[in-house]
Amino acid sequence: MWHPSQDTFKYEINIKPRRELVTKRVVLSVISSIFDPMGLLGPVIVSYKIFIQQLWLRQISWDEELPRDFQETWKKLYRQLPALNNLSIPRLVKIKGEVTTIQIHGFSYASEGAFGACVYVRSGNANGKLRSQLLCSKSRVSPVKQVSIPRLELCGAQLLARLIKKVLPILCIPIDSVHLWTDSRLVLTWLQDIPTRWNTYVANRVSETQDITSNFLWHHVASEDNPADILSRGAGPGELWHSSQWWNGPAWLEQGEELWPHSNTVLEETPLEQRIHNVCMANINGFGEISRFSSLKRLKRVMTYCLRFIYNARNPKGKKFGSLTVDEIEEALLRCIRKTQELSYPDQLRDLQAGRPVRKNSKLLALHPFVDKDGLIRVGGRLQAAVIDYDQKHQMILPPKCHLSELTVQHEHIRLLHGGPQLMHSSLCQRFWITKGGMLCRKAVHSCVKCFRMQAASASQLMGNLPSLRVKPARPFLNCGVDYAGPFLIRQGGRRSKTKVKYYAALFICLVTRAIHIELVSDLTTESFLAALRRFIARR
């Protein structure tokens, strides 16, 4: 509230004794009733912000009663609120009389609980008298995620830059200069260099702060002379009222500039520096990263285009154009297999190329492997004289745990129209020998969505209980039943037809019922029933 007679700001907070349960909703309602747009009560407000954050970390619901330890803390904070009504803050921030110089000074500070920034107006008259008065402040609680103190100090400097950006356009008085202060030498070092030297977290905040404060001066101040210290750790109304440093800034701010603190802000080593290294990467045999491909067909075509580009770059006079040929696609596949073997079996490939057999502890020992003219590891054997393809005699070896083997198995599964594991494994063995290939085939079938849907088992319905007439012994034909579904097939012209099945079934039931009722005898047998049925039909 503004008191015109005294030209001061005062706060009027009506706090009544509360009898209801202390919940998070009640706490937030009380804190929200404090209207402080200028942040003059920043040290008091930040204590309540930290308390709300602690409630949030404990995951307390809105209408749940606070634990006992939180209730004690809240009672202490709640009893301090009426003391805010005793504060009286002068509205005039500049010196009385004719003003000759006006400067803006901003301070930032950070602690484990919160970080904040405050802005002061330093004005002087023709007599050389100086005055410093608090203009506004802004505070924020530290993030829940653990952040180092230097990074929190940088966040405080960023908050100060944003606050200055909002304050300067509002002031309708000429400003001679703007000075920004922080007690972190590391933050000053970050702000003095280009943002690309630092990691992403620091670079983003340094870049924004530099853009806003490019025309301002940054200085270093000792922690004990930083008025934003009380803003970051919080204070009660009594401590705030007697804190002249909070309302007027450090004592040297009302003195000449020659008495301001001066210190070197350059650091020899910065811990969060992003060092740039020049690395030369060589791609062997044109092999790229295949883990990002989801199909063997796409892998082969992309690899073929890469090899064609390399060929055209090396042979400008004999460039290849047009559609991809079968030989080019086959060469791309062999390049992928060769590189996979080099990464999976380096020791075996080295021994075979040197003319030595593989070691006894090698998993390929039982396959009698050898290296062909293309540098591929193939399966040996005694089928050299067989009249079959070379790939079928000596299959190319692929490791089980590699992306190329999985793509090969999936491609074969789709090519065989979602064939089973045995069919897939038999077809793959015509050209490739994948270690533990049966396991990969079963895995491909199991992970196939279409195969899973087609092999889904239908639900079987349990049949109901048999009626009492079906389970009690009785004379023949004492209880009769007719099956409407199967036996009644009418032959027309030598061909079975299901027309008029219902009609004949109903007629048969009628005949049987009337025959039994008309020719009812005590000892009814099959012969007597048929005889009665014949007589009934003859009469009809």
C-alpha positions in Angstrom: 0.0 0.0 0.0 1.1 3.6 -0.7 0.9 6.2 2.0 0.9 9.6 0.2 1.5 11.7 3.3 4.7 9.9 4.1 5.4 8.8 0.4 6.2 5.3 1.6 5.2 1.7 0.8 3.7 -0.5 3.5 2.3 -4.0 3.6 -1.0 -4.9 5.1 -1.3 -8.6 5.7 -4.3 -9.8 7.7 -3.4 -13.1 9.4 -6.1 -14.8 11.5 -5.6 -17.8 13.7 -6.4 -20.9 11.7 -8.2 -23.9 13.2 -8.4 -26.1 10.2 -5.7 -28.7 9.3 -2.5 -27.3 7.9 -2.3 -28.7 4.4 -0.3 -27.8 1.3 -3.4 -26.0 -0.1 -3.6 -23.8 3.1 0.2 -23.0 3.0 0.0 -22.0 -0.7 -3.1 -19.8 0.0 -1.3 -17.9 2.7 1.8 -17.4 0.7 -0.1 -16.2 -2.3 -1.8 -13.5 -0.2 1.5 -11.6 0.0 1.5 -9.2 -2.9 5.1 -8.1 -3.6 5.5 -7.3 -7.3 8.8 -5.4 -6.9 10.5 -8.1 -4.8 11.2 -5.7 -1.9 10.4 -8.6 0.5 12.5 -11.1 -1.6 14.5 -12.5 1.4 11.2 -13.3 3.2 9.4 -14.7 0.2 12.2 -17.0 -0.7 12.0 -18.8 2.6 8.4 -19.7 1.8 9.4 -20.8 -1.7 11.9 -23.2 -0.3 9.3 -24.5 2.2 6.9 -25.2 -0.7 9.6 -27.0 -2.6 10.3 -29.3 0.4 6.6 -30.1 0.5 6.7 -31.0 -3.2 9.7 -33.2 -2.7 7.9 -35.2 0.0 5.0 -35.8 -2.4 2.4 -34.5 0.0 -1.0 -34.2 -1.5 -3.0 -30.9 -1.5 -5.4 -31.8 1.3 -3.2 -34.1 3.4 -2.1 -32.8 6.8 1.5 -31.9 7.0 3.9 -34.1 9.0 4.9 -32.9 12.4 8.3 -31.5 11.5 6.8 -29.5 8.7 4.0 -28.2 10.9 6.6 -26.8 13.4 8.5 -25.1 10.6 5.3 -23.6 9.2 4.1 -22.3 12.6 7.4 -20.5 12.9 7.0 -18.9 9.4 3.4 -18.2 9.9 4.0 -16.2 13.2 6.5 -14.0 11.3 4.0 -12.7 8.8 2.3 -10.0 11.0 5.7 -8.4 11.5 5.7 -7.4 7.8 3.1 -4.8 8.6 5.7 -2.8 10.5 7.9 -2.3 7.4 8.0 1.2 5.9 9.9 1.6 2.6 10.6 5.0 1.0 9.1 5.3 -2.5 11.7 7.7 -3.8 14.8 5.9 -4.8 16.9 8.8 -6.0 18.6 11.5 -4.0 16.5 14.6 -3.2 17.1 17.8 -5.2 18.7 18.1 -8.6 20.3 14.8 -9.7 23.5 15.0 -11.7 24.4 11.3 -12.1 22.4 8.1 -12.0 23.8 4.6 -12.2 22.2 1.2 -12.1 23.9 -1.5 -10.0 22.9 -5.2 -10.1 24.0 -8.0 -7.8 23.6 -11.8 -8.1 24.2 -14.6 -5.7 23.4 -18.3 -5.5 23.4 -20.9 -2.7 22.2 -24.5 -2.5 18.6 -23.5 -1.7 18.0 -20.6 -4.1 19.6 -17.9 -6.3 18.6 -14.3 -6.9 19.4 -10.9 -8.2 18.7 -7.4 -6.9 18.9 -4.0 -8.6 19.9 -0.7 -6.9 19.7 3.0 -8.1 22.9 5.0 -7.3 22.3 8.8 -7.7 24.3 11.9 -6.9 23.8 15.6 -6.8 26.0 18.6 -7.6 27.3 18.7 -4.1 28.9 15.3 -4.5 26.5 13.6 -2.2 25.6 10.0 -3.2 22.6 7.8 -2.3 21.9 4.1 -3.1 18.5 2.6 -2.8 16.9 -0.8 -3.6 14.8 -0.7 -6.7 13.6 -4.3 -7.2 14.7 -8.0 -6.9 13.9 -11.4 -8.2 14.6 -14.9 -6.7 14.2 -18.5 -7.7 14.6 -21.7 -5.8 17.4 -24.1 -6.9 16.2 -26.9 -9.2 15.4 -30.3 -7.7 18.1 -31.9 -9.8 21.5 -31.6 -8.2 23.4 -28.6 -9.8 26.8 -27.4 -8.9 27.3 -24.0 -7.2 29.2 -22.5 -10.2 26.2 -23.4 -12.4 23.8 -21.9 -9.9 25.9 -18.7 -9.9 25.7 -18.6 -13.7 21.9 -19.0 -13.4 21.9 -16.0 -11.0 23.9 -13.9 -13.5 21.4 -14.9 -16.2 18.5 -13.9 -13.9 20.2 -10.6 -13.2 20.5 -9.9 -16.9 16.8 -10.6 -17.5 15.8 -8.4 -14.6 18.0 -5.5 -16.0 16.4 -6.0 -19.4 12.9 -5.5 -17.9 13.9 -2.6 -15.6 15.7 -0.3 -18.0 12.9 0.4 -20.4 10.5 1.2 -17.5 12.7 3.9 -16.0 12.0 7.3 -17.5 15.3 8.9 -16.4 18.6 9.0 -18.2 21.0 6.3 -17.0 24.7 7.1 -17.1 26.1 3.6 -16.7 25.1 0.1 -15.7 27.3 -2.1 -13.4 26.7 -5.7 -12.7 28.4 -7.6 -9.8 28.9 -11.2 -8.8 31.2 -12.9 -6.4 32.0 -15.9 -8.7 35.2 -15.5 -10.6 34.4 -18.5 -12.7 31.2 -16.9 -13.9 33.1 -13.8 -14.9 35.6 -15.9 -16.8 32.8 -17.6 -18.7 31.2 -14.3 -19.6 34.5 -12.9 -20.9 35.0 -15.6 -23.5 33.1 -17.0 -26.5 30.3 -19.4 -25.6 31.5 -22.1 -28.0 34.4 -22.9 -25.6 32.1 -24.2 -22.9 29.7 -27.2 -22.8 26.0 -26.9 -23.8 24.6 -26.0 -20.4 27.1 -23.2 -19.8 27.2 -22.0 -23.4 23.4 -21.4 -23.7 23.3 -19.3 -20.5 26.5 -17.4 -21.3 25.2 -16.6 -24.8 21.9 -15.1 -23.5 23.7 -13.2 -20.8 26.2 -11.7 -23.2 23.5 -10.7 -25.6 21.6 -8.7 -22.9 24.6 -7.2 -21.1 26.9 -6.5 -24.0 27.0 -2.8 -23.2 27.3 -3.2 -19.5 30.3 -3.7 -17.2 30.7 -6.8 -15.0 32.7 -6.6 -11.8 33.7 -9.0 -9.0 32.5 -8.3 -5.4 33.3 -10.2 -2.2 30.6 -12.4 -0.7 30.3 -10.3 2.4 29.6 -7.2 0.4 27.0 -8.9 -1.9 23.5 -7.8 -0.8 22.0 -10.7 -2.9 23.4 -13.1 -0.3 20.4 -12.5 2.0 18.2 -13.0 -1.0 19.5 -16.5 -1.7 19.4 -17.9 1.9 16.2 -16.1 3.1 15.6 -14.0 6.2 12.8 -13.1 8.6 11.0 -9.7 8.7 13.0 -8.5 11.8 16.4 -9.4 10.2 15.3 -7.8 6.9 14.3 -4.5 8.6 17.7 -4.1 10.3 19.7 -5.0 7.2 20.9 -1.8 5.8 22.9 -3.7 3.2 19.7 -5.0 1.7 18.0 -1.7 1.4 21.0 0.5 0.4 23.5 -2.0 -0.9 27.1 -2.2 0.2 28.6 0.8 2.0 31.1 1.6 -0.7 28.3 2.1 -3.2 27.6 5.5 -1.6 31.3 6.4 -2.0 33.5 7.4 -4.9 34.4 4.9 -7.6 38.0 4.9 -6.5 36.9 3.0 -3.3 35.1 0.3 -5.2 36.6 -3.2 -5.1 38.9 -4.0 -8.0 40.4 -7.5 -8.6 41.6 -9.6 -11.5 38.9 -11.9 -12.9 40.9 -14.1 -15.3 41.3 -17.7 -14.3 44.2 -19.9 -15.6 42.1 -23.1 -15.7 38.3 -23.5 -16.2 36.8 -26.8 -15.2 33.8 -26.8 -17.6 35.7 -25.9 -20.8 34.8 -27.7 -23.9 38.0 -28.6 -25.7 38.0 -29.0 -29.4 40.0 -31.8 -30.9 40.6 -32.4 -34.6 40.0 -36.0 -35.5 40.6 -37.7 -38.8 38.3 -40.7 -39.3 39.0 -43.3 -42.0 36.3 -45.5 -43.4 37.7 -48.9 -44.4 36.4 -50.5 -47.5 33.5 -48.0 -47.7 31.7 -49.7 -44.8 29.2 -47.6 -43.0 27.1 -47.9 -39.9 24.6 -50.7 -40.6 22.8 -50.7 -37.2 20.4 -47.9 -38.4 19.0 -50.1 -41.2 16.0 -52.2 -40.7 16.0 -54.3 -43.8 18.8 -56.1 -45.8 17.4 -54.9 -49.1 17.7 -51.2 -48.1 21.2 -51.8 -46.7 22.5 -53.3 -49.9 21.1 -50.6 -52.1 22.4 -47.8 -49.9 25.8 -49.5 -49.8 25.8 -49.9 -53.6 25.1 -46.2 -54.2 28.0 -45.4 -51.8 30.4 -47.7 -53.7 29.2 -46.3 -57.0 30.0 -42.7 -55.8 33.4 -43.8 -54.7 34.0 -45.5 -58.1 32.8 -42.4 -60.0 35.0 -40.1 -57.9 38.1 -42.2 -58.6 37.3 -42.7 -62.3 35.9 -39.5 -63.7 36.3 -40.8 -67.3 34.5 -44.1 -66.7 31.6 -43.2 -64.5 28.7 -45.5 -63.9 25.1 -44.3 -64.4 21.6 -45.8 -64.6 20.0 -48.4 -62.5 21.9 -50.6 -60.1 23.1 -53.9 -61.5 23.1 -57.3 -59.8 26.9 -57.4 -59.7 27.0 -54.1 -57.9 24.5 -55.1 -55.3 26.3 -58.4 -54.8 29.6 -56.6 -54.3 28.0 -54.3 -51.7 26.8 -57.4 -49.7 30.2 -59.0 -49.8 31.8 -55.8 -48.5 29.4 -55.8 -45.6 30.1 -59.5 -44.8 33.8 -58.9 -45.1 33.8 -56.0 -42.7 31.5 -57.9 -40.2 34.0 -60.8 -40.2 36.9 -58.4 -39.6 35.1 -57.0 -36.6 33.8 -60.3 -35.2 36.7 -62.7 -36.0 39.9 -60.6 -36.1 42.2 -63.3 -34.6 40.9 -66.1 -36.8 41.1 -63.9 -40.0 44.7 -62.9 -39.1 45.7 -66.6 -38.7 44.0 -67.8 -41.8 45.5 -65.0 -44.0 49.0 -65.9 -42.6 48.4 -69.6 -43.6 48.0 -70.9 -40.1 45.1 -72.9 -38.7 42.8 -71.3 -36.3 43.5 -71.6 -32.6 42.2 -74.6 -30.6 40.0 -72.4 -28.4 38.3 -70.8 -31.4 34.6 -71.3 -32.0 35.3 -71.8 -35.7 37.6 -74.8 -35.2 35.0 -77.4 -36.0 34.1 -75.7 -39.3 37.6 -76.0 -40.8 37.4 -72.4 -42.1 39.5 -70.9 -44.8 39.8 -67.6 -46.6 38.7 -67.3 -50.3 40.0 -65.0 -53.0 37.7 -62.2 -51.9 39.0 -62.3 -48.3 35.9 -64.0 -46.9 35.9 -66.7 -44.2 34.1 -69.7 -45.5 33.3 -73.2 -44.2 35.6 -76.0 -45.3 34.6 -79.6 -45.9 34.8 -82.6 -48.3 32.3 -81.4 -51.0 34.8 -80.0 -53.5 33.8 -82.6 -56.1 30.1 -82.1 -55.6 28.1 -80.7 -58.5 26.5 -77.8 -56.6 27.1 -74.1 -56.3 30.3 -72.8 -54.7 28.3 -70.9 -52.0 26.5 -74.1 -51.1 29.7 -76.1 -50.8 31.5 -73.5 -48.7 29.1 -71.1 -46.9 30.1 -67.7 -45.7 30.4 -67.5 -41.9 28.5 -64.9 -40.0 28.5 -64.3 -36.2 25.2 -64.8 -34.3 25.3 -61.4 -32.4 25.5 -58.9 -35.2 23.0 -56.7 -37.0 23.8 -58.1 -40.4 22.9 -61.7 -39.3 19.6 -60.5 -38.0 18.8 -58.6 -41.2 19.7 -61.7 -43.2 17.4 -63.9 -41.2 14.5 -61.4 -41.4 15.0 -61.1 -45.2 14.9 -64.8 -45.6 11.8 -65.1 -43.4 9.9 -62.6 -45.6 11.3 -64.1 -48.9 9.9 -67.5 -47.8 6.5 -66.0 -47.2 6.9 -66.2 -43.4 8.3 -69.7 -43.4 9.0 -71.7 -40.2 12.3 -71.9 -38.4 13.4 -75.2 -40.0 12.6 -74.0 -43.5 14.4 -70.7 -42.9 17.5 -72.4 -41.5 17.7 -74.9 -44.4 17.4 -72.1 -47.0 20.0 -70.0 -45.2 22.5 -72.9 -45.2 22.5 -72.8 -49.0 24.8 -69.7 -48.8 25.4 -68.6 -45.2 26.6 -70.4 -42.1 25.3 -68.4 -39.1 26.5 -69.6 -35.8 23.5 -70.5 -33.7 21.4 -69.9 -36.8 18.5 -72.0 -35.5 18.1 -69.7 -32.5 18.0 -66.6 -34.7 15.4 -68.3 -36.9 13.2 -69.1 -34.0 13.6 -65.6 -32.7 12.6 -64.1 -36.0 9.5 -66.2 -36.2 8.6 -65.4 -32.6 9.1 -61.6 -33.1 7.1 -61.5 -36.4 3.7 -59.9 -35.8 2.0 -61.5 -38.7 3.2 -65.0 -37.7 2.0 -64.4 -34.1 -1.4 -63.4 -35.3 -1.8 -66.3 -37.7 -0.7 -68.9 -35.0 -3.1 -67.5 -32.4 -5.0 -70.3 -30.7 -8.8 -70.0 -30.8 -10.7 -70.1 -27.6 -12.4 -73.5 -26.9 -15.9 -73.3 -25.3 -16.7 -75.7 -22.6 -19.8 -77.8 -23.4 -22.8 -77.7 -21.0 -24.1 -80.5 -18.9 -26.2 -83.3 -20.5 -30.0 -83.2 -19.8 -31.4 -85.7 -17.4 -33.2 -87.6 -20.3 -29.7 -88.4 -21.8 -28.2 -89.8 -18.7 -31.1 -91.8 -17.2 -31.7 -95.4 -18.4 -35.1 -95.9 -20.2 -36.9 -98.1 -22.8 -36.0 -97.6 -26.5 -37.7 -94.6 -28.1 -39.3 -93.5 -24.8 -37.6 -90.2 -25.4 -36.8 -89.3 -29.0 -34.6 -86.5 -30.5 -33.7 -85.4 -34.0 -30.4 -84.0 -35.3 -31.1 -81.2 -37.7 -27.6 -80.8 -39.0 -26.0 -83.9 -40.5 -28.1 -87.0 -41.5 -30.8 -85.3 -43.6 -29.3 -84.9 -47.1 -31.6 -85.1 -50.0 -30.2 -86.5 -53.3 -31.4 -84.9 -56.5 -30.1 -86.3 -59.7 -27.3 -88.2 -58.0 -26.1 -85.1 -56.2 -26.6 -84.2 -52.6 -28.6 -81.1 -51.9 -29.4 -79.4 -48.7 -32.6 -77.8 -49.9 -35.8 -78.4 -47.9 -33.8 -80.1 -45.1 -35.8 -78.3 -42.5 -39.0 -79.3 -44.1 -38.2 -83.0 -44.2 -36.9 -82.9 -40.7 -40.1 -81.3 -39.4 -42.1 -83.9 -41.4 -40.1 -86.8 -39.9 -40.7 -85.5 -36.3 -44.4 -85.2 -37.0 -44.6 -88.7 -38.4 -42.7 -90.3 -35.6 -44.7 -88.5 -32.9 -48.1 -89.3 -34.5 -47.1 -92.9 -35.2 -46.1 -93.5 -31.6 -49.3 -91.9 -30.3 -51.5 -93.8 -32.7 -49.8 -97.2 -32.4 -48.9 -97.0 -28.7 -48.1 -100.4 -27.2 -46.7 -101.5 -23.9 -43.6 -103.3 -25.2 -42.3 -101.0 -28.0 -39.4 -102.3 -30.0 -37.7 -101.2 -33.1 -39.5 -103.6 -35.3 -42.9 -102.7 -33.9 -42.1 -99.0 -34.3 -41.1 -99.4 -37.9 -44.2 -101.5 -38.6 -46.4 -98.8 -37.1 -44.6 -96.2 -39.1 -45.2 -98.1 -42.3 -48.9 -98.5 -41.6 -49.2 -94.8 -40.8 -47.5 -93.8 -44.0 -49.7 -96.2 -46.0 -52.9 -94.7 -44.5 -51.7 -91.2 -45.3 
